[in-house]
């Protein structure tokens, strides 16, 4: 069985030295032993590879295209959303597959081992379904087959244009399904995953309280045994619309239904009152945070200090994929808390440094959000592993938590030297094993899209 040996590793038992991690033939961790002589593949620093818990792959192709003000002289999430709608009308299934493969490659090179794809671009421009209702889900699966990333696919149910159940607008009709057709699409997405490795997961995602009727929420969640994700309380306009229509703020309404538990991952949650933060944390649901995108779109600042103090669980996602950087997501999360509270080491605890506490929370919460049998370097888990280059100048001489603090706050993703997904080596020497061909196909796709736009 293949073995990876590391001078120091962050295992489920904490930091250990001279660690041999043995993988079985299925890609699971067969054993973790400290104090072992060097054997197998040698690395300097070994970490559990985290989950990227929230992604809209196609939005990667928009990076850098939305930084001008609109004709009104101001810009917001809602004007950005209109630009996004116009952009996606250009995308074909071939474009979607090429973009998704490039996004997944960037995730792997950044140190993520799993892509949780919140996938809502289902139909042709104009809203006509493809002959294969799950055509675009199959394209996400094909990209994962090429890149080797661990995939949790979340087909998204998106039915209405708002809480009044108005029809979808022109930019949204590629997303739309009624409950019956979405159930068939979800089944087709499961069939599209059949050829992928055994660590692949199918979940489901009611898009938001605005896009799925409150009476359909439980039925949508029941379609999958895997995780359930939903956007929640991202923008004040959303909060106000839900409150006006249903008499409760979004988080209050969700808590009142009593259906939220550990299966659920609530994305963003940037507009919560203190009682909502504490109440949602108590359910065991994960808060899926996307600090770079939340900063880009002006969503607001998640109340991370209160959430952690209430025992809340977090996962990290790259969402719009305008910048895929594991370290920058964590840095942005911590710095947002410092700026708001005029503090330092805001998310540290008495026993753990800032980097250690955030990283371990991201790993365990991401595993829960992905439903994928990971969460640490421990026997029985999938072999999702991340190696750092101990020769990096900011890592030399660092041990234990100081490694994570230097990695997150002084370094960047260039410190990543290797990544394994369920034991599959996908990043070597800091680059994906198919980097050139995936990059070239993406570049050709973007040349076509740029000409069309």
FIDORO-973419 format. One record per residue (C-alpha): x negated, z negated, y. Coordinates in nm, 3 decimals. Layout:
- X  Z  Y
...
! end
This chain:
- 0.000  0.000  0.000
- -0.132  0.080  0.351
- -0.279  -0.208  0.548
- -0.335  -0.252  0.920
- -0.592  -0.517  1.012
- -0.613  -0.664  1.361
- -0.853  -0.903  1.532
- -0.551  -1.074  1.688
- -0.181  -1.019  1.636
- 0.142  -1.161  1.772
- 0.332  -1.236  1.451
- 0.658  -1.420  1.387
- 0.440  -1.730  1.351
- 0.278  -1.679  1.692
- -0.069  -1.553  1.776
- -0.299  -1.526  1.473
- -0.651  -1.393  1.417
- -0.790  -1.153  1.157
- -0.442  -1.048  1.046
- -0.375  -0.805  0.762
- -0.030  -0.645  0.773
- 0.058  -0.472  0.447
- 0.333  -0.208  0.442
- 0.535  -0.107  0.138
- 0.629  0.247  0.039
- 0.961  0.231  0.226
- 0.795  0.135  0.555
- 0.880  -0.235  0.553
- 0.629  -0.514  0.604
- 0.532  -0.644  0.260
- 0.305  -0.924  0.377
- 0.142  -1.074  0.687
- -0.173  -1.277  0.624
- -0.409  -1.433  0.877
- -0.777  -1.511  0.828
- -0.838  -1.200  0.617
- -1.155  -0.990  0.593
- -1.135  -0.651  0.760
- -0.958  -0.388  0.548
- -0.747  -0.078  0.589
- -0.693  0.059  0.942
- -0.858  -0.158  1.205
- -0.710  -0.229  1.550
- -0.802  -0.477  1.820
- -0.459  -0.616  1.918
- -0.134  -0.577  1.723
- 0.214  -0.643  1.861
- 0.566  -0.582  1.737
- 0.679  -0.251  1.887
- 0.989  -0.300  2.105
- 1.318  -0.112  2.117
- 1.416  0.115  2.405
- 1.773  -0.011  2.416
- 1.944  0.231  2.656
- 1.874  0.600  2.715
- 2.054  0.909  2.839
- 1.794  1.158  2.718
- 1.909  1.462  2.915
- 1.866  1.284  3.249
- 1.486  1.297  3.199
- 1.501  1.659  3.314
- 1.638  1.542  3.652
- 1.336  1.326  3.733
- 1.220  1.385  4.089
- 1.518  1.606  4.178
- 1.742  1.349  4.347
- 1.528  1.200  4.622
- 1.687  1.371  4.922
- 1.980  1.237  5.123
- 2.314  1.409  5.091
- 2.499  1.584  5.375
- 2.669  1.258  5.476
- 2.334  1.114  5.586
- 2.343  0.840  5.323
- 2.302  0.829  4.947
- 2.421  0.600  4.668
- 2.483  0.576  4.296
- 2.801  0.777  4.347
- 2.636  1.069  4.527
- 2.359  1.069  4.263
- 2.633  1.084  4.000
- 2.774  1.404  4.151
- 2.428  1.564  4.140
- 2.397  1.460  3.775
- 2.731  1.621  3.692
- 2.622  1.953  3.847
- 2.291  1.944  3.662
- 2.433  1.884  3.317
- 2.656  2.192  3.343
- 2.339  2.397  3.291
- 2.241  2.236  2.960
- 2.269  2.408  2.623
- 2.221  2.242  2.282
- 1.871  2.394  2.267
- 1.787  2.239  2.605
- 1.923  1.902  2.492
- 1.708  1.901  2.178
- 1.388  1.995  2.364
- 1.448  1.733  2.635
- 1.535  1.464  2.380
- 1.218  1.531  2.179
- 1.006  1.504  2.493
- 1.178  1.181  2.598
- 1.130  1.031  2.253
- 0.762  1.131  2.254
- 0.716  0.961  2.593
- 0.887  0.648  2.461
- 0.654  0.635  2.162
- 0.345  0.687  2.376
- 0.467  0.404  2.601
- 0.487  0.169  2.302
- 0.855  0.179  2.209
- 0.936  0.241  1.842
- 1.313  0.289  1.870
- 1.537  0.508  2.086
- 1.889  0.369  2.128
- 2.058  0.683  2.256
- 2.379  0.623  2.454
- 2.495  0.977  2.397
- 2.793  1.112  2.592
- 2.714  1.480  2.654
- 2.933  1.614  2.372
- 3.096  1.947  2.468
- 3.028  2.284  2.627
- 3.044  2.338  3.004
- 3.413  2.344  3.085
- 3.486  2.084  2.817
- 3.545  2.317  2.521
- 3.417  2.154  2.200
- 3.143  2.323  2.000
- 3.238  2.459  1.658
- 3.059  2.154  1.522
- 3.222  1.875  1.719
- 2.905  1.666  1.683
- 2.668  1.954  1.774
- 2.481  1.767  2.044
- 2.455  1.452  1.832
- 2.290  1.671  1.569
- 2.041  1.783  1.834
- 1.945  1.422  1.910
- 1.897  1.369  1.535
- 1.683  1.683  1.510
- 1.461  1.558  1.792
- 1.416  1.225  1.610
- 1.324  1.408  1.290
- 1.047  1.583  1.482
- 0.912  1.285  1.677
- 0.949  1.023  1.403
- 1.107  0.770  1.639
- 1.345  0.509  1.504
- 1.694  0.614  1.612
- 2.007  0.417  1.682
- 2.263  0.676  1.787
- 2.560  0.560  1.993
- 2.821  0.835  2.034
- 3.006  0.750  2.354
- 3.384  0.739  2.391
- 3.469  0.860  2.742
- 3.837  0.937  2.794
- 3.950  0.860  3.150
- 3.827  0.907  3.507
- 3.916  0.553  3.610
- 4.119  0.243  3.538
- 4.438  0.428  3.633
- 4.371  0.659  3.335
- 4.344  0.965  3.557
- 4.215  1.286  3.403
- 3.844  1.350  3.390
- 3.699  1.544  3.681
- 3.501  1.870  3.648
- 3.168  1.691  3.603
- 3.302  1.462  3.331
- 3.489  1.699  3.101
- 3.185  1.765  2.881
- 3.206  1.395  2.788
- 3.577  1.363  2.722
- 3.770  1.287  2.402
- 4.096  1.121  2.320
- 4.083  0.848  2.057
- 4.163  1.075  1.763
- 3.906  1.343  1.847
- 3.642  1.084  1.924
- 3.690  0.929  1.580
- 3.622  1.271  1.426
- 3.319  1.322  1.649
- 3.184  0.982  1.549
- 3.222  1.072  1.183
- 3.038  1.399  1.245
- 2.756  1.215  1.420
- 2.714  1.001  1.110
- 2.684  1.315  0.900
- 2.420  1.448  1.142
- 2.208  1.138  1.073
- 2.225  1.175  0.694
- 1.889  1.351  0.667
- 1.694  1.096  0.873
- 1.494  0.803  0.729
- 1.662  0.486  0.607
- 1.584  0.293  0.925
- 1.833  0.509  1.122
- 2.147  0.336  1.258
- 2.486  0.460  1.378
- 2.668  0.250  1.636
- 2.931  0.325  1.896
- 2.968  0.302  2.273
- 3.289  0.275  2.472
- 3.138  0.405  2.796
- 3.285  0.149  3.037
- 3.607  -0.027  3.126
- 3.682  0.258  3.364
- 3.644  0.530  3.102
- 3.817  0.374  2.800
- 4.163  0.219  2.815
- 4.168  -0.155  2.765
- 4.403  -0.109  2.469
- 4.153  0.128  2.300
- 3.843  -0.088  2.336
- 3.880  -0.278  2.010
- 3.968  0.039  1.815
- 3.659  0.216  1.946
- 3.437  -0.079  1.854
- 3.583  -0.081  1.503
- 3.462  0.273  1.428
- 3.110  0.156  1.342
- 2.957  -0.131  1.150
- 2.652  -0.108  1.376
- 2.603  -0.221  1.735
- 2.852  -0.171  2.018
- 2.720  -0.093  2.366
- 2.906  -0.063  2.696
- 2.819  -0.031  3.065
- 2.946  -0.340  3.245
- 2.948  -0.457  3.608
- 2.683  -0.214  3.731
- 2.825  -0.128  4.076
- 3.046  -0.315  4.323
- 3.290  -0.021  4.339
- 3.337  -0.057  3.962
- 3.397  -0.432  3.993
- 3.651  -0.379  4.268
- 3.838  -0.106  4.077
- 3.869  -0.314  3.761
- 3.974  -0.622  3.953
- 4.240  -0.428  4.146
- 4.378  -0.264  3.829
- 4.356  -0.548  3.578
- 4.349  -0.861  3.792
- 4.007  -0.972  3.671
- 3.648  -0.883  3.743
- 3.493  -0.679  3.456
- 3.296  -0.963  3.298
- 3.585  -1.204  3.339
- 3.818  -0.958  3.167
- 3.577  -0.898  2.879
- 3.528  -1.272  2.826
- 3.902  -1.334  2.831
- 3.960  -1.087  2.545
- 3.734  -1.290  2.317
- 3.612  -0.986  2.125
- 3.251  -0.987  2.247
- 2.991  -1.129  2.008
- 2.640  -1.059  1.878
- 2.725  -0.695  1.796
- 2.767  -0.614  2.164
- 2.508  -0.506  2.418
- 2.632  -0.501  2.776
- 2.435  -0.262  2.991
- 2.317  -0.353  3.345
- 2.539  -0.654  3.436
- 2.390  -0.649  3.785
- 2.712  -0.760  3.954
- 2.791  -1.096  3.795
- 2.893  -1.429  3.946
- 2.717  -1.741  3.810
- 3.010  -1.838  3.586
- 3.015  -1.485  3.441
- 2.642  -1.493  3.372
- 2.670  -1.822  3.185
- 2.987  -1.720  3.002
- 2.851  -1.386  2.881
- 2.523  -1.546  2.769
- 2.721  -1.791  2.556
- 2.883  -1.509  2.355
- 2.550  -1.412  2.196
- 2.579  -1.057  2.335
- 2.263  -0.888  2.461
- 2.217  -0.788  2.824
- 2.072  -0.436  2.819
- 1.857  -0.420  3.131
- 1.709  -0.105  3.284
- 1.510  -0.234  3.583
- 1.353  0.097  3.690
- 1.684  0.284  3.688
- 1.869  -0.010  3.843
- 1.613  -0.005  4.124
- 1.637  0.375  4.159
- 2.017  0.371  4.183
- 2.044  0.061  4.398
- 2.253  -0.119  4.137
- 2.140  -0.468  4.230
- 1.936  -0.744  4.069
- 2.026  -0.898  3.735
- 2.031  -1.278  3.746
- 1.755  -1.316  3.490
- 1.663  -1.676  3.570
- 2.016  -1.806  3.522
- 2.064  -1.585  3.214
- 1.750  -1.717  3.044
- 1.837  -2.075  3.136
- 2.176  -2.022  2.967
- 2.008  -1.900  2.647
- 2.090  -1.535  2.709
- 1.929  -1.249  2.517
- 1.788  -0.933  2.676
- 1.688  -0.584  2.575
- 1.513  -0.324  2.789
- 1.604  0.043  2.828
- 1.481  0.339  3.028
- 1.836  0.467  3.102
- 1.793  0.771  3.335
- 1.438  0.821  3.200
- 1.301  0.910  3.545
- 1.000  0.703  3.442
- 0.938  0.585  3.088
- 0.710  0.283  3.103
- 0.753  -0.028  2.894
- 0.520  -0.236  3.110
- 0.674  -0.122  3.437
- 1.024  -0.213  3.320
- 0.913  -0.570  3.250
- 0.709  -0.592  3.569
- 1.004  -0.468  3.775
- 1.237  -0.721  3.612
- 1.006  -1.012  3.690
- 0.922  -0.897  4.042
- 1.291  -0.853  4.128
- 1.346  -1.220  4.048
- 1.048  -1.321  4.262
- 1.164  -1.112  4.558
- 1.517  -1.251  4.543
- 1.415  -1.615  4.500
- 1.079  -1.609  4.686
- 0.914  -1.751  4.376
- 0.644  -1.673  4.123
- 0.640  -1.669  3.742
- 1.019  -1.670  3.763
- 1.085  -1.597  3.395
- 0.805  -1.808  3.249
- 0.890  -2.127  3.061
- 0.711  -2.455  3.017
- 0.554  -2.333  2.693
- 0.520  -1.958  2.748
- 0.366  -1.737  3.013
- 0.578  -1.484  3.198
- 0.450  -1.194  2.989
- 0.496  -1.375  2.655
- 0.848  -1.492  2.730
- 0.968  -1.153  2.853
- 0.799  -0.956  2.575
- 0.931  -1.171  2.292
- 1.279  -1.175  2.446
- 1.266  -0.796  2.470
- 1.156  -0.761  2.107
- 1.417  -0.993  1.958
- 1.703  -0.884  2.185
- 1.614  -0.518  2.137
- 1.623  -0.561  1.759
- 1.972  -0.710  1.787
- 2.088  -0.434  2.021
- 1.955  -0.161  1.791
- 2.084  -0.317  1.469
- 1.772  -0.189  1.300
- 1.606  -0.469  1.102
- 1.310  -0.524  1.330
- 1.225  -0.800  1.577
- 0.876  -0.916  1.489
- 0.578  -0.883  1.261
- 0.730  -1.058  0.961
- 0.777  -0.986  0.594
- 1.087  -0.774  0.527
- 1.113  -0.620  0.873
- 1.056  -0.250  0.928
- 0.692  -0.181  1.014
- 0.742  -0.113  1.387
- 0.399  -0.190  1.527
- 0.216  -0.141  1.855
- -0.163  -0.149  1.888
- -0.338  -0.209  2.220
- -0.690  -0.092  2.298
- -0.893  -0.410  2.323
- -1.167  -0.212  2.499
- -0.945  -0.170  2.807
- -1.122  -0.346  3.091
- -0.832  -0.580  3.168
- -0.797  -0.685  2.803
- -1.161  -0.764  2.731
- -1.205  -1.131  2.653
- -0.830  -1.202  2.671
- -0.660  -1.391  2.392
- -0.307  -1.500  2.315
- -0.054  -1.494  2.595
- -0.324  -1.381  2.839
- -0.323  -1.047  2.654
- 0.044  -0.989  2.732
- 0.007  -1.102  3.093
- -0.283  -0.862  3.147
- -0.102  -0.580  2.964
- 0.217  -0.615  3.168
- 0.088  -0.720  3.511
- -0.264  -0.575  3.534
- -0.248  -0.279  3.299
- -0.007  -0.007  3.199
- 0.098  0.202  2.903
- -0.243  0.369  2.884
- -0.350  0.058  2.695
- -0.137  0.172  2.398
- -0.364  0.308  2.126
- -0.131  0.334  1.827
- 0.235  0.310  1.727
- 0.396  0.294  1.382
- 0.769  0.339  1.319
- 0.887  0.194  0.989
- 0.528  0.240  0.878
- 0.509  0.601  0.999
- 0.201  0.658  1.222
- 0.333  0.852  1.522
- 0.086  0.769  1.801
- -0.289  0.784  1.741
- -0.553  0.740  2.010
- -0.275  0.696  2.266
- -0.112  1.036  2.201
- 0.177  1.145  1.987
- 0.072  1.338  1.680
- 0.277  1.641  1.798
- 0.217  1.595  2.170
- 0.112  1.949  2.262
- 0.393  2.138  2.091
- 0.666  1.903  2.214
- 0.527  1.913  2.569
- 0.503  2.292  2.571
- 0.861  2.338  2.453
- 0.985  2.097  2.718
- 0.787  2.279  2.987
- 0.940  2.611  2.881
- 1.287  2.455  2.889
- 1.232  2.316  3.236
- 1.112  2.655  3.363
- 1.442  2.806  3.250
- 1.648  2.524  3.398
- 1.463  2.533  3.730
- 1.532  2.905  3.761
- 1.903  2.846  3.688
- 1.926  2.567  3.945
! end
